[in-house]
């Protein structure tokens, strides 16, 4: 008999959600396929309507934790302290309840850093993508410090030039499709992804799935 595993996500911004919810489910399934002690039925990742930076984030995180096995708490690098603090709060509260294990998910700089790591996947996922100005020679280049929005390798600027601004409609579809096609081995070359992958594996072990 297969075990049931459910995933929750609280993200920093709504534009991060289409990519992350799909990537999280896919990566967890990949880990389980490689290392699980038995068959596991993974449910699609549920996304909180509450942002991690919102005043009610702690209460919303506890509510989501009750319903799921793992709870992913996403923020950009500059908000890492909030994600770490919320994870600690959920973990402490969960000791008294049957609740999810929290996992902090923080790409270097911003989610776009992960989205831009696989040039070939972008070409497949984003219809009409113009990649002539794609500035990264190696996947790890996306995580180098480009703090200025005017820098040609600033991740958000590069992504917007390729796919457009904002979220919704075709853009959300492109992000979800990108998460389906992006090479997990390429993402695994990024230090911030390595850290998240290790934390996710540890959480799965703590829940007895690995």
VEXKOL-990275 format. One record per atom (N, C-alpha, C, O): residue in three letters; z, y, x. Coordinates in steps of 0.001 Angstrom, whole numbers, plus 500000, padded with zeros to 6 digits. Layout:
<rs>
alaZYX...
</rs>
This chain:
<rs>
unk500000498806500849unk500000500000500000unk500000501252500890unk500752501332501862unk499155502214500549unk499076503429501351unk500182504402500973unk500612504461499821unk500637505167501969unk501621506211501738unk500897507499501324unk499724507700501639unk501612508344500626unk501070509601500114unk501568510740500984unk502768510840501239unk500666511602501445unk501028512728502301unk500382513991501744unk499168514043501547unk501203515007501491unk500678516254500938unk500922517405501906unk501903517415502651unk500013518371501879unk500007519464502841unk500056520811502120unk499371521016501118unk500873521723502643unk500929523083502114unk500614524086503203unk500830523819504386unk500108525232502808unk499760526290503756unk500195527633503206unk499892527974502063unk500905528390504020unk501160529799503738unk500491530589504852unk500868530468506018unk499510531390504499unk498699532097505493unk499051533577505546unk499709534110504652unk498604534216506596unk498847535652506734unk497932536464505837unk498349537473505267unk496674536026505710unk495715536780504905unk494818535860504108unk494591534716504500unk494307536351502993unk493473535531502121unk492173535125502801unk491613534078502477unk491681535932503736unk490424535592504407unk490579534431505379unk489582533847505803unk491814534087505739unk492052532964506653unk492009531617505927unk491770530583506550unk492235531630504633unk492505530412503893unk491338529423503804unk491566528230504004unk490089529852503513unk489022528851503353unk488817527995504595unk488595526788504494unk488890528620505770unk488724527883507017unk489938527007507305unk489792525823507610unk491131527580507210unk492333526860507629unk492679525688506716unk493060524624507205unk492554525858505403unk492950524766504507unk492069523533504736unk492543522400504652unk490790523762505023unk489877522651505272unk490119522046506641unk490124520825506795unk490321522905507641unk490565522422508998unk491866521621509069unk491907520572509712unk492923522096508421unk494206521400508443unk494059519992507883unk494494519024508506unk493448519877506712unk493269518560506096unk492468517646507007unk492820516481507193unk491397518170507571unk490530517357508429unk491259516912509697unk491138515757510105unk492011517811510319unk492693517464511558unk493823516467511317unk494021515551512115unk494554516637510237unk495610515684509908unk495011514311509653unk495546513307510124unk493915514252508920unk493251512966508667unk492799512327509975unk492898511112510143unk492302513146510902unk491842512637512189unk493007512048512990unk492877510979513587unk494139512744513000unk495324512231513693unk495805510910513090unk496149509973513811unk495824510852511772unk496289509648511099unk495349508475511343unk495796507342511528unk494056508745511342unk493080507688511588unk493282507080512971unk493131505873513159unk493623507926513930unk493783507467515305unk495141506822515571unk495241505917516399unk496201507283514870unk497544506901515304unk498495506441514203unk499623506055514510unk498095506464512958unk499026506136511874unk499487504693511937unk498748503807512367unk500710504469511505unk501282503124511491unk500778502292510316unk500990501080510275unk500116502935509366unk499579502249508198unk498675503186507418unk498524504345507803unk498066502716506324unk497169503561505535unk497899504730504889unk499025504590504412unk497235505895504880unk497833507112504330unk496812507799503423unk495647507954503789unk497257508200502258unk496423508958501316unk496762510433501474unk497820510882501032unk495857511196502109unk496100512610502381unk495562513456501232unk494386513363500880unk496429514277500652unk496034515168499570unk495444516463500142unk495823516879501237unk494524517103499417unk493982518378499890unk495076519413500095unk496070519432499370unk494887520265501078unk495891521268501422unk496018522318500323unk495027522932499926unk497236522522499835unk497501523546498816unk497910524851499491unk498747524852500394unk497321525953499055unk497578527258499670unk498475528094498767unk498226528214497567unk499515528669499352unk500404529559498616unk499689530865498283unk498877531350499071unk499985531425497134unk499425532727496769unk500211533852497430unk499807535013497378unk501337533503498053unk502193534490498715unk501847534538500196unk501760533498500850unk501649535741500726unk501346535917502152unk502614535740502967unk503714536010502486unk502455535288504199unk503610535033505053unk504358536322505412unk505536536276505766unk503687537455505322unk504311538740505635unk504925539403504406unk505490540492504516unk504827538767503234unk505329539364502001unk506851539264501925unk507471538427502581unk507428540130501117unk508889540161500977unk509437538855500434unk510539538447500800unk508685538194499570unk509158536947498964unk508706535699499680unk508687534623499081unk508338535806500960unk507776534667501681unk508761533513501814unk508373532354501670unk510026533809502087unk511005532743502297unk511194531900501033unk511209530670501090unk511335532571499909unk511513531842498648unk510277531021498314unk510385529873497881unk509084531618498518unk507841530905498234unk507673529706499168unk507193528654498746unk508066529861500433unk507969528761501387unk508872527604500984unk508472526445501092unk510082527900500521unk510992526837500077unk510418526108498865unk510507524883498776unk509836526851497942unk509240526224496759unk508089525303497158unk507943524211496609unk507269525750498119unk506145524942498579unk506638523724499356unk506047522647499274unk507722523901500110unk508259522812500923unk508771521659500063unk508695520500500472unk509287521964498886unk509792520916497996unk508667519994497542unk508897518815497274unk507459520526497456unk506338519791496871unk505494519053497902unk504639518250497529unk505715519305499197unk504798518773500201unk505526518090501355unk506740518211501516unk504740517369502149unk505272516643503305unk505307517523504544unk506293517533505280unk504236518255504768unk504156519211505867unk503822520576505299unk503021520691504371unk504435521612505857unk504165522987505436unk503704523781506655unk504472523986507595unk502449524226506635unk501895524990507740unk502081526483507483unk501725526997506422unk502643527160508468unk502941528585508369unk502064529314509366unk502291529241510574unk501062530017508862unk500056530656509709unk500318532140509885unk500704532837508947unk500103532606511101unk500077534042511348unk499165534320512531unk498873533421513320unk498713535566512654unk498042535988513872unk499091536106514970unk500293536082514706unk498620536233516194unk499529536243517339unk500589537340517232unk501747537124517589unk500196538502516746unk501141539623516701unk502267539402515699unk503296540073515772unk502087538465514758unk503107538181513751unk503808536854514013unk504489536339513126unk503660536289515208unk504233534981515501unk505736534934515221unk506231533932514706unk506462535990515549unk507912535984515363unk508279535727513901unk509262535042513620unk507498536271512976unk507774536053511555unk507537534598511169unk508319534008510424unk506448534027511684unk506154532624511384unk507227531711511962unk507674530778511296unk507643531976513202unk508679531165513839unk510006531266513082unk510685530261512877unk510369532482512671unk511628532683511954unk511610531980510599unk512605531389510181unk510470532051509923unk510364531403508614unk510411529888508770unk511023529202507952unk509776529362509804unk509825527920510062unk511256527468510320unk511680526429509815unk512003528243511105unk513391527902511388unk514229527917510112unk515098527067509920unk513961528890509244unk514704528989507983unk514407527800507082unk515318527214506498unk513129527445506971unk512752526301506138unk513331525013506707unk513809524162505957unk513291524866508028unk513808523651508658unk515313523511508431unk515814522418508168unk516021524628508534unk517464524601508306unk517778524261506859unk518663523451506584unk517059524874505941unk517268524624504518unk516913523187504153unk517557522575503302unk515862522647504819unk515379521307504491unk516373520225504887unk516292519104504385unk517311520538505778unk518322519552506158unk519187519161504955unk519737518061504899unk519293520075504008unk520107519821502821unk519269519309501650unk519812518974500597unk517950519250501829unk517064518864500738unk515962517951501271unk515714517895502475unk515323517255500380unk514156516452500746unk512948517380500696unk512414517659499623unk512527517850501853unk511502518895501866unk510576518727503056unk510801517890503930unk509527519542503069unk508486519455504088unk509008519834505466unk509953520611505602unk508371519267506478unk508591519699507856unk507661520890508113unk506450520767507933unk508208522049508533unk507349523213508779unk506645523109510126unk507214522610511097unk505400523585510179unk504605523617511403unk503993525005511523unk503256525439510638unk504293525698512608unk503732527026512838unk502307526888513378unk502042526079514266unk501407527684512830unk499989527657513216unk499585529069513610unk499433529938512752unk499408529301514920unk499107530649515414unk497962530604516417unk498194530312517590unk496733530883515990unk495646531016516955unk495900532218517867unk496522533194517448unk495423532148519106unk495504533318519967unk494655534430519356unk493514534211518949unk495233535620519302unk494609536798518686unk494543536667517172unk495289537344516465unk493643535789516649unk493417535734515203unk492656534457514874unk492150533784515772unk492575534123513590unk491899532902513169unk490448532871513631unk489917531804513939unk489813534023513680unk488415534077514118unk488220533497515515unk487124533046515845unk489274533502516346unk489158532913517679unk488817531421517583unk487995530919518350unk489450530718516640unk489120529308516446unk487758529162515790unk486993528268516153unk487444530011514843unk486184529913514118unk484968530082515029unk483890529563514737unk485143530800516117unk484029531115517010unk483888530148518182unk482991530316519009unk484748529150518268unk484768528291519454unk483538527393519572unk483118527065520682unk482959526994518447unk481843526044518453unk480578526745517961unk480361526886516757unk479760527175518896unk478548527944518562unk477593527125517690unk477000527659516752unk477445525866517986unk476524525030517235unk476965524874515783unk476135524882514873unk478257524734515571unk478775524601514203unk478534525876513404unk478245525815512209unk478651527025514053unk478381528295513374unk476935528334512902unk476655528749511777unk476020527902513762unk474593527907513418unk474318527026512205unk473442527335511398unk475064525930512074unk474896525017510944unk475525525587509671unk474953525475508586unk476700526197509808unk477502526575508638unk477139527927508046unk477246528115506834unk476714528866508870unk476455530232508405unk474955530450508285unk474246530560509285unk474492530509507061unk473068530685506838unk472549531993507421unk473116533056507171unk471475531915508193unk470873533112508773unk471686533758509865unk471461534925510183unk472630533034510454unk473482533606511494unk472657534064512693unk471826533314513207unk472890535292513131unk472252535830514330unk473222535684515490unk474205536420515582unk472947534739516370unk473858534426517467unk473365534961518809unk473840534537519862unk472415535889518771unk471861536406520026unk472908537153520844unk472822537189522072unk473892537747520178unk474924538503520901unk476231537720521025unk477269538294521353unk476185536411520762unk477381535571520901unk477856535663522347unk477115535288523256unk479083536155522586unk479459536545523945unk480194535503524783unk480508535764525944unk480477534321524215unk481366533387524897unk480581532297525620unk479770531600525012unk480827532154526919unk480146531143527713unk480815529768527568unk480141528737527577unk482137529767527437unk482910528544527286unk483843528695526087unk484244529812525761unk484198527586525421unk485090527689524255unk486373528471524549unk486809529273523723unk486978528245525712unk488240528922526023unk488081530432526138unk489071531162526081unk486845530912526301unk486621532356526404unk487030533093525139unk487341534282525194unk487036532406523997unk487380533080522745unk488846533498522717unk489236534352521921unk489659532896523586unk491080533219523593unk491463534218524676unk492641534536524840unk490492534705525404unk490809535708526422unk491171537025525752unk490767537299524622unk491936537829526467unk492495539057525892unk491422540124525695unk490979540757526653unk491018540312524468unk490104541401524117unk490775542167522979unk490514541918521802unk491636543096523353unk492496543752522370unk491810544845521574unk492214545143520450unk490790545436522137unk490154546582521491unk489103546137520484unk488239545327520820unk489157546648519258unk488122546327518269unk486723546740518714unk485732546257518164unk486632547623519697unk485330548070520186unk484763547156521268unk483604547307521654unk485559546215521762unk485096545304522804unk484054544342522216unk484267543809521127unk482938544110522910unk481890543233522354unk482332541789522143unk481671541050521413unk483435541369522765unk483936540003522585unk485169539953521688unk485800538903521568unk485524541076521055unk486651541087520115unk486308540156518950unk485292540343518281unk487164539143518707unk486800538030517835unk486399538467516426unk485381538012515905unk487177539330515816unk486858539748514448unk485524540481514390unk484750540310513448unk485265541298515407unk483991542020515459unk482820541040515593unk481802541200514919unk482956540037516450unk481892539052516647unk481641538274515362unk480494538077514961unk482732537827514710unk482565537061513477unk481890537898512391unk481007537402511691unk482291539144512243unk481698539993511215unk480218540247511482unk479425540348510546unk479845540350512753unk478437540538513099unk477615539307512726unk476441539416512373unk478247538133512809unk477544536895512505unk477520536608511008unk476477536256510457unk478670536759510350unk478815536272508981unk479074537341507934unk478921537071506743unk479460538547508338unk479764539593507380unk481249539855507265unk482058539172507894unk481609540840506463unk483001541257506324unk483621540698505045unk482934540221504142unk484967540779505009unk485701540460503790unk485802538968503546unk485810538168504481unk485878538607502275unk485993537210501884unk485437537054500479unk485131538032499796unk485313535798500065unk484819535519498722unk483378535057498729unk482616535381499639unk483005534293497705unk481631533875497511unk481053533098498678unk481669532164499190unk479854533500499091unk479129532784500136unk479872532806501462unk479765531861502244unk480623533871501728unk481356533955502990unk482457532901503042unk482628532236504063unk483197532745501961unk484215531693501904unk483570530316502050unk484112529441502726unk482412530127501416unk481701528855501531unk481322528577502981unk481412527442503449unk480896529628503689unk480523529467505097unk481736529082505936unk481633528234506824unk482883529699505661unk484094529375506412unk484520527936506166unk484910527234507098unk484448527497504922unk484830526127504595unk483868525134505239unk484289524105505767unk482579525444505192unk481575524585505798unk481764524528507316unk481593523475507931unk482111525650507902unk482367525691509335unk483537524771509697unk483472524045510688unk484595524802508905unk485746523938509169unk485384522465509041unk485993521615509691unk484403522163508213unk483956520778508049unk483124520305509241unk483121519119509570unk482420521234509881unk481478520863510949unk481997521142512356unk481487520567513317unk482988521999512500unk483428522395513835unk483922521180514617unk484587520305514063unk483598521136515884unk483936520005516745unk485426520070517106unk485864521006517775unk486186519095516669unk487626519098516937unk487918518952518426unk488936519447518910unk487040518283519146unk487228518163520594unk487061519515521279unk487767519817522241unk486127520331520784unk485958521678521340unk487191522520521041unk487699523212521923unk487671522467519812unk488894523197519481unk490055522732520355unk490930523520520713unk490052521461520689unk491120520905521504unk491164521435522924unk492112521157523659unk490154522194523322unk490158522827524645unk490898524164524646unk491145524739525706unk491247524651523469unk491914525941523361unk493424525748523434unk493967524930522691unk494120526478524311unk495565526302524452unk496338526458523143unk497261525687522880unk495978527438522324unk496726527630521078unk496496526466520110unk497393526099519352unk495294525889520139unk495015524738519283unk495764523508519788unk496276522719518994unk495827523345521110unk496571522243521698unk498032522292521264unk498631521268520937unk498587523483521266unk499981523630520866unk500167523268519397unk501109522557519046unk499270523756518535unk499377523428517111unk499189521935516875unk499890521343516054unk498260521330517580unk498002519899517429unk499231519084517839unk499598518120517167unk499858519478518944unk501062518779519385unk502192518937518374unk502916517982518096unk502344520142517823unk503394520378516827unk503128519587515542unk504057519077514916unk501854519489515157unk501490518723513958unk501765517240514169unk502284516562513282unk501416516745515344unk501683515339515645unk503182515062515637unk503625514032515128unk503959515982516200unk505413515820516198unk505961515795514764unk506851515006514449unk505425516661513906unk505873516696512510unk505535515402511790unk506346514894511015unk504353514865512034unk503966513598511422unk504861512455511901unk505203511560511128unk505231512491513163unk506150511482513690unk507529511602513041unk508167510600512716unk507976512845512860unk509301513052512276unk509376512557510839unk510449512214510342unk508217512525510177unk508152512027508803unk507772510539508737unk507619509975507654unk507625509919509913unk507390508484509961unk505964508043509734unk505723506880509413unk505008508949509893unk503606508592509678unk502913508112510948unk501893507427510876unk503459508467512110unk502876508056513403unk503900507261514189unk503617506820515303
</rs>
